[in-house]
């Protein structure tokens, strides 16, 4: 079946307005349901279960309203128990729709038949067949009837009975056979194997459907694999809303199939915006780590993950993400958070994104200090990291300390500095302040080889009040490495000298 499956377009049947809605602390009114229904239309959903018409007058009204505004190409379905009054109500509520469906159900698991329905198996079979016959008669020949084996996931021990019953139900007029994992109890493969057997036993013009709950957190996997085992209709809910731990999450199934080469027929770019809307309207917050739509679902804190994410951030396929965020309409991208598990890549990206100049070499130098602080307080904010950046880049602590530099005349300069506890007061003749400072340090006996330097004007608002000039020095370290140091000040000469002493301390600290 697997080799043929990706040639079939799945039929996404949304149950948010019925199964999802009934699980809410405050169910939606008709106006709210219509707003969500319009979003489902934009998403490209092929079928919508609009409600349980017999449950209340409000449910009947909502079903009627949505049926009246539904596009002609969308199947509109109403739920009904295997009870004649429910079926009549369901048919009446959706009569305005172009494509109509009655969805009726009854449990067939041994446990539920005995302890919940208090009926014998043959009684349940008779009730199911008669309900489907009545639904077919009531809805008419140009509409559909769906039958659900409630608690199908618990029917392993009486599967032969269930399949024999379904064959009779198909003869009675059912077009769609839905197999719910009403309570998820075991591994997906157990359920999927049962679905495959039903698919193989029933006529191929019958649509096999699955409706999985998420009690053990595997509803998505079960639904996706059921599709490859023969299920065409996939009953899902927006944001995974549903009883207890919820129903199968539509977004996860759609993207898993998309990534498997299956044409979903959905407008996937609507997913993210819709997820936020549903969260707001339902009052059910999106878990921060929720796949695809969670605020943290694109976050990386491990140094290894951050490195891979940055190296592939402009590619459609990322090293550590399942899709490019734009596929589902997310405008944000992968987020780097700095913790004790992070590294230089995060420092570099966070500071660069904030608009500050930095090199990977400087980021590597900052990282140990940032890690040490993160070990104490947890994840660092951008402000925390910028504060560390200022201290580690523009105020490098070490053995060298600048006291002052004075201009004696046009050619002579006097440099006063300390190295550990020893003071130096050196007068030199130099070709400008930078040359004079370097010569004074060399005259004091310190190896100081300046390779290159440059000056830049600064955005005062970004870099801090009073800092309008930045000097960048390139020194040759004893190990042959070129190190970069920076200095900032409102005075260009002072910025130059600060950059030189920051460079001296960087080299000294490398020893």
Secondary structure, 3 states (H helix, E strand, C coil): CHHHHCCCCCEEEECHHHHHHHCCCCCCCHHHHHHHHHHHHHHCCCEEEEECCCCCHHHHHHHHHHHHHCCCCCEEEEEEECCHHHHHHHHHHCCCCCEEEEEEEEECCHHHHHHCCCCCHHHHHHHHHHHHHHHHHHHCCCCEEEEEEECHHHCHHHHHHHHHHHHHHHHHCCCEEEEEECCCCCCHHHHHHHHHHHHHHCCCCCEEEEEEECCCCCHHHHHHHHHHCCCCEEEEEHHHCCCCCCECEHHHHHHHHHHCCCCCCCCHHHHHHHHHHHHHHHCCCCCCCCCCCCCCCCEECCHHHHHHHHHCCCCCCECCECCCHHHHCCCCCCEECECCCCCHHHHHHHHHHCCCCCCHHHHHHHHHHHHHHHHHHCCECHHHHHHHHHHHHHCCCCCEEEEEEEECCCCEEEEEEEECCEEEEEEEECCCHHHHHHHHHHHCCCCCEEEEEEEEECCHHHHCCCCCEEEEEEEECCCCCEEEEEEEECCHHHHHHHHHHHHHHHHHHCC
